[in-house]
């Protein structure tokens, strides 16, 4: 099968040690230089990050980033639920509403923006398309790059969107004084480290991940688990694997999975576990102790394999380290996207092709017959 757009985009991210991602990050910083002053960061009391699908899961990722880096209570929300059910009495000029939509054509985000603007909240579109429905409704537009990936399953675009929102959180923290200049600079250096790690994963780990995909080809399900900052990463990757490979695939919070859905573990379908060194490391070892006991196959993605992991996990994929757990969602997307791509190929699917190409389910409208 001819190399698809998905793998071309992943390979492009790795070229020149992440040159394209670095260019996107520089462009975002330039935009933020003028944007942050217009946001009046010191008056922002709450941040809502909205999206649908992978953009919603990205919002869950960066909720923690805005709280840790900007020091402002934040919430990741599904855009339709926000537009339809949010108590608008709680939305005012002291709220910042960020809408993440690569295409800029999410009806739910656009509707949410329209309602928030009526309440005088400041709105920021994080998108690849300035001249889009969401872009036209926003007070500010933060262009992510990746405009060439709007019509294919979005791999590079998801990573570039996260980069943009992390850089926005750092810029807000610097502007408000929540982060000293030195701390803000340190986090910006970590962004560079994340880009290094993404490129390293694609270059050095693809063959290993491809071999794992071949081993588990034919499986009808995949489950991705993560904790804390990477719970959203797990959900993003679960959805992307389903889109690419057309199998039942989903992501969940690791602790939450233990409270019931663990009953679905079997001795065939692999559990894909995101395990960066951090607050969730102990729980990963507890989880692996149980899966080892029931002989459930596990693939652990980690930057620091421990003796316990080596003893209990079925497979370990070691990723480049030196990055704080807070920043790892940018990195941990890449290996799972590679896995989903190769699972699709081994299962005989074209990972670029929609299962139902003649319909966009997000645009369907019920019409009464007359």
C-alpha positions as CSV (number, residue, x, y, z in Angstrom):
1,X,0.0,0.0,0.0
2,X,1.3,3.5,-0.9
3,X,2.5,5.5,2.1
4,X,-0.5,7.3,3.4
5,X,-0.9,11.0,4.4
6,X,-0.9,9.9,8.0
7,X,2.6,8.4,8.0
8,X,3.9,11.1,5.8
9,X,2.8,13.6,8.4
10,X,4.4,11.6,11.2
11,X,7.6,11.3,9.3
12,X,7.6,15.0,8.5
13,X,7.4,15.8,12.2
14,X,10.7,13.9,12.7
15,X,12.6,15.4,9.8
16,X,15.5,17.7,10.7
17,X,15.0,16.8,14.4
18,X,11.5,18.2,14.4
19,X,12.2,21.2,12.2
20,X,8.5,21.6,11.2
21,X,7.3,21.5,14.8
22,X,9.9,24.0,15.9
23,X,8.8,26.4,13.1
24,X,5.2,26.0,14.3
25,X,6.3,26.8,17.9
26,X,8.1,29.9,16.8
27,X,5.1,31.1,14.8
28,X,2.9,30.5,17.8
29,X,5.2,32.5,20.1
30,X,5.2,35.4,17.7
31,X,1.4,35.4,17.7
32,X,1.3,35.2,21.5
33,X,3.6,38.2,21.8
34,X,0.8,40.6,20.8
35,X,-2.2,38.5,21.8
36,X,-1.5,38.1,25.5
37,X,-1.7,41.9,26.1
38,X,-5.2,41.9,24.6
39,X,-6.4,39.1,26.8
40,X,-5.8,41.0,30.1
41,X,-4.5,38.0,31.8
42,X,-4.6,39.5,35.3
43,X,-8.4,39.7,35.2
44,X,-9.0,36.1,34.0
45,X,-10.6,34.1,36.8
46,X,-11.4,30.9,34.9
47,X,-10.5,29.2,31.7
48,X,-12.8,26.9,29.7
49,X,-11.1,24.8,26.9
50,X,-13.7,23.4,24.4
51,X,-13.5,20.9,21.7
52,X,-15.1,17.8,20.1
53,X,-13.6,14.4,19.5
54,X,-9.8,14.5,19.7
55,X,-10.0,18.3,20.3
56,X,-12.0,17.6,23.4
57,X,-9.5,15.1,24.6
58,X,-6.8,17.7,23.9
59,X,-8.7,20.1,26.1
60,X,-8.6,17.6,28.9
61,X,-4.8,17.4,28.4
62,X,-4.2,21.1,28.6
63,X,-6.6,21.8,31.6
64,X,-3.7,20.8,33.8
65,X,-1.2,22.9,31.8
66,X,-3.3,26.1,32.2
67,X,-3.6,25.5,35.9
68,X,0.1,24.6,36.5
69,X,1.6,27.2,34.2
70,X,-0.9,30.1,34.3
71,X,-2.2,29.5,37.8
72,X,-5.8,29.8,36.8
73,X,-8.6,27.3,37.5
74,X,-9.5,25.6,34.2
75,X,-11.9,23.1,32.8
76,X,-11.8,21.0,29.6
77,X,-15.3,20.7,28.3
78,X,-17.0,18.9,25.4
79,X,-18.2,21.8,23.2
80,X,-21.8,20.6,22.5
81,X,-22.4,19.9,26.2
82,X,-21.0,23.4,27.0
83,X,-23.1,25.1,24.4
84,X,-26.3,23.3,25.3
85,X,-26.0,22.9,29.1
86,X,-23.6,25.3,30.6
87,X,-25.1,27.8,33.1
88,X,-24.3,31.0,31.2
89,X,-24.8,33.0,34.4
90,X,-21.4,31.7,35.4
91,X,-19.8,33.0,32.1
92,X,-18.7,36.7,32.2
93,X,-15.9,39.0,31.2
94,X,-13.5,37.4,33.6
95,X,-13.7,34.1,31.7
96,X,-11.4,33.0,28.9
97,X,-12.9,30.5,26.5
98,X,-10.5,28.6,24.3
99,X,-12.0,26.6,21.4
100,X,-9.7,23.9,19.8
101,X,-10.8,23.0,16.3
102,X,-8.1,22.3,13.7
103,X,-10.6,22.7,10.8
104,X,-12.3,25.6,12.5
105,X,-15.7,24.2,11.3
106,X,-16.9,22.6,14.6
107,X,-20.6,23.7,14.8
108,X,-20.6,23.1,18.6
109,X,-17.5,25.3,19.2
110,X,-19.0,28.0,17.0
111,X,-22.3,27.9,18.9
112,X,-20.4,28.0,22.3
113,X,-18.4,31.0,21.1
114,X,-21.5,32.9,20.0
115,X,-23.1,32.4,23.5
116,X,-19.9,33.3,25.3
117,X,-19.4,36.5,23.3
118,X,-23.0,37.5,24.4
119,X,-21.7,37.2,28.0
120,X,-18.6,39.3,27.2
121,X,-16.2,36.4,27.8
122,X,-13.0,36.6,25.8
123,X,-12.7,33.9,23.1
124,X,-9.6,32.4,21.5
125,X,-9.8,30.0,18.5
126,X,-6.9,27.5,18.4
127,X,-7.1,26.4,14.8
128,X,-5.3,25.9,11.5
129,X,-7.9,27.9,9.6
130,X,-8.3,31.6,10.3
131,X,-11.1,32.0,7.7
132,X,-13.4,29.4,9.3
133,X,-16.6,29.5,11.3
134,X,-14.9,29.3,14.6
135,X,-12.2,31.7,13.6
136,X,-14.7,34.4,12.5
137,X,-16.5,34.2,15.8
138,X,-13.4,34.4,18.0
139,X,-11.9,37.5,19.6
140,X,-8.4,36.1,19.0
141,X,-7.0,33.4,16.6
142,X,-4.0,31.3,17.5
143,X,-2.9,29.5,14.3
144,X,-1.4,26.1,15.0
145,X,0.0,25.3,11.5
146,X,-1.0,21.9,10.1
147,X,-3.4,23.5,7.6
148,X,-2.4,20.6,5.2
149,X,-3.9,18.0,7.6
150,X,-7.5,19.4,7.9
151,X,-9.1,16.6,5.8
152,X,-7.2,13.5,7.0
153,X,-7.1,11.8,10.4
154,X,-5.2,14.5,12.3
155,X,-2.0,13.3,13.8
156,X,0.5,16.1,13.4
157,X,-2.3,18.6,13.9
158,X,-3.1,17.3,17.3
159,X,0.4,17.6,18.5
160,X,0.7,21.1,17.0
161,X,-2.5,22.1,18.7
162,X,-1.2,20.9,22.1
163,X,2.1,22.8,21.5
164,X,0.2,26.0,20.8
165,X,-1.9,25.7,24.0
166,X,1.0,24.8,26.2
167,X,2.9,27.8,24.9
168,X,-0.2,30.0,25.5
169,X,-0.3,28.8,29.1
170,X,3.4,29.6,29.6
171,X,2.9,33.1,28.1
172,X,-0.1,33.7,30.3
173,X,1.9,32.6,33.4
174,X,4.8,34.9,32.4
175,X,2.4,37.9,31.8
176,X,0.6,37.6,35.1
177,X,3.8,37.0,37.1
178,X,2.7,33.5,38.1
179,X,5.8,32.2,36.4
180,X,9.1,34.0,36.9
181,X,11.0,34.7,33.7
182,X,13.4,31.9,34.6
183,X,10.7,29.4,35.2
184,X,8.8,30.3,32.0
185,X,12.1,30.0,30.1
186,X,12.6,26.6,31.6
187,X,9.2,25.4,30.5
188,X,9.8,26.7,27.0
189,X,13.1,24.7,26.9
190,X,11.0,21.7,27.9
191,X,8.8,22.3,24.8
192,X,12.0,22.0,22.7
193,X,12.7,18.7,24.7
194,X,9.2,17.5,23.8
195,X,9.9,18.1,20.1
196,X,13.2,16.2,20.4
197,X,11.3,13.3,22.0
198,X,8.6,13.2,19.3
199,X,11.2,13.2,16.5
200,X,13.2,10.5,18.4
201,X,10.2,8.3,18.8
202,X,9.3,8.4,15.1
203,X,12.9,7.8,14.0
204,X,14.1,5.3,16.6
205,X,10.9,3.4,17.7
206,X,8.8,3.0,14.6
207,X,10.3,-0.4,13.7
208,X,9.7,-1.7,17.3
209,X,6.2,-0.4,17.4
210,X,5.5,-1.8,13.9
211,X,6.6,-5.3,15.2
212,X,4.2,-5.0,18.1
213,X,1.4,-4.1,15.8
214,X,2.2,-7.2,13.7
215,X,2.2,-9.3,16.8
216,X,-1.3,-8.1,17.8
217,X,-2.7,-7.8,14.2
218,X,-6.1,-9.5,14.1
219,X,-7.1,-8.3,17.5
220,X,-10.6,-6.8,17.4
221,X,-10.1,-4.3,20.2
222,X,-7.5,-2.0,21.7
223,X,-7.5,-0.2,25.0
224,X,-5.3,2.8,25.9
225,X,-4.9,3.8,29.6
226,X,-3.3,6.8,31.1
227,X,-3.3,8.8,34.3
228,X,-3.4,12.5,35.3
229,X,-2.2,14.7,32.5
230,X,-2.3,11.7,30.1
231,X,-5.9,10.6,30.7
232,X,-6.8,12.8,27.8
233,X,-3.9,11.4,25.7
234,X,-5.3,7.9,26.3
235,X,-8.7,8.9,25.0
236,X,-7.2,10.7,22.0
237,X,-5.2,7.7,21.1
238,X,-8.1,5.3,21.6
239,X,-10.2,7.3,19.2
240,X,-7.4,7.7,16.6
241,X,-6.7,3.9,16.6
242,X,-10.5,3.3,16.0
243,X,-10.4,5.9,13.2
244,X,-7.4,4.4,11.5
245,X,-7.8,0.6,12.1
246,X,-11.7,0.3,12.3
247,X,-11.5,-1.7,15.4
248,X,-13.2,-1.2,18.8
249,X,-10.8,1.1,20.6
250,X,-11.1,3.4,23.4
251,X,-9.1,5.2,26.1
252,X,-9.7,5.5,29.8
253,X,-8.2,6.8,33.0
254,X,-6.2,3.9,34.5
255,X,-7.6,4.2,38.0
256,X,-11.1,4.5,36.6
257,X,-10.6,1.4,34.5
258,X,-9.9,-0.6,37.6
259,X,-13.3,0.3,39.0
260,X,-15.3,-2.0,36.8
261,X,-14.1,-2.2,33.2
262,X,-11.1,-4.3,34.3
263,X,-13.5,-7.3,33.9
264,X,-13.0,-6.8,30.1
265,X,-9.3,-7.8,30.3
266,X,-8.5,-11.0,28.4
267,X,-5.5,-13.0,27.4
268,X,-5.5,-11.8,23.8
269,X,-6.2,-8.1,23.4
270,X,-3.3,-5.8,24.5
271,X,-3.6,-3.0,27.1
272,X,-1.6,0.0,25.9
273,X,-0.4,1.9,29.0
274,X,1.0,5.4,29.1
275,X,3.5,5.5,32.0
276,X,5.7,8.6,32.1
277,X,7.7,8.9,35.3
278,X,5.6,10.9,37.7
279,X,2.8,10.8,40.3
280,X,1.1,7.9,38.6
281,X,4.1,5.6,38.5
282,X,3.2,3.7,41.6
283,X,-0.3,3.0,40.3
284,X,1.1,1.7,37.0
285,X,3.0,-0.9,39.0
286,X,-0.1,-1.9,41.0
287,X,-2.0,-2.3,37.7
288,X,0.7,-4.4,36.1
289,X,0.8,-6.6,39.1
290,X,-2.9,-7.5,38.5
291,X,-2.6,-7.8,34.7
292,X,0.5,-10.1,35.2
293,X,-1.6,-12.3,37.5
294,X,-4.4,-12.7,35.0
295,X,-2.0,-13.0,32.1
296,X,-3.4,-10.0,30.2
297,X,-0.9,-8.7,27.6
298,X,0.5,-5.2,28.2
299,X,2.5,-2.7,26.2
300,X,4.0,0.0,28.4
301,X,5.2,3.3,27.0
302,X,7.5,5.0,29.4
303,X,10.6,7.2,29.7
304,X,11.9,5.3,32.7
305,X,11.5,1.5,32.7
306,X,11.9,0.2,36.3
307,X,12.8,-3.3,37.4
308,X,9.2,-3.8,38.4
309,X,7.9,-2.8,34.9
310,X,10.5,-5.1,33.3
311,X,9.3,-8.0,35.5
312,X,5.5,-7.4,35.0
313,X,4.9,-5.9,31.6
314,X,4.7,-8.0,28.5
315,X,6.4,-5.4,26.4
316,X,8.1,-2.0,27.1
317,X,8.6,0.8,24.6
318,X,11.2,3.2,26.0
319,X,10.7,6.8,25.0
320,X,13.2,9.7,25.4
321,X,13.1,11.1,28.9
322,X,14.2,14.3,30.6
323,X,10.7,15.9,30.4
324,X,8.4,16.6,33.3
325,X,5.2,14.6,33.5
326,X,3.2,17.8,32.9
327,X,4.6,18.1,29.4
328,X,4.5,14.5,28.3
329,X,1.1,14.6,26.5
330,X,2.9,16.3,23.6
331,X,5.2,13.3,23.4
332,X,3.0,10.3,24.2
333,X,0.7,10.8,21.3
334,X,3.3,9.9,18.7
335,X,4.0,6.2,19.6
336,X,0.3,5.3,19.8
337,X,-0.4,7.0,16.5
338,X,2.3,4.9,14.9
339,X,0.8,1.8,16.5
340,X,-2.7,2.6,15.2
341,X,-1.3,3.3,11.7
342,X,0.5,-0.1,11.5
343,X,-2.4,-2.0,13.1
344,X,-4.5,-0.7,10.3
345,X,-2.1,-1.8,7.6
346,X,-1.7,-5.3,9.1
347,X,-5.5,-5.6,9.3
348,X,-5.8,-4.7,5.7
349,X,-7.3,-1.2,6.2
350,X,-6.4,2.1,4.6
351,X,-5.8,4.3,7.7
352,X,-6.5,7.4,5.6
353,X,-10.0,6.3,4.5
354,X,-13.2,7.1,6.2
355,X,-15.3,4.0,6.9
356,X,-18.4,5.9,5.6
357,X,-17.0,8.4,3.2
358,X,-20.4,9.5,1.9
359,X,-21.5,11.1,5.1
360,X,-20.1,13.4,7.7
361,X,-22.0,12.5,10.9
362,X,-21.3,15.8,12.6
363,X,-23.1,17.7,9.9
364,X,-26.3,15.5,9.7
365,X,-29.5,17.4,10.4
366,X,-32.9,15.8,11.0
367,X,-35.6,17.1,8.6
368,X,-39.3,16.6,9.2
369,X,-41.0,15.0,6.2
370,X,-43.9,17.1,4.8
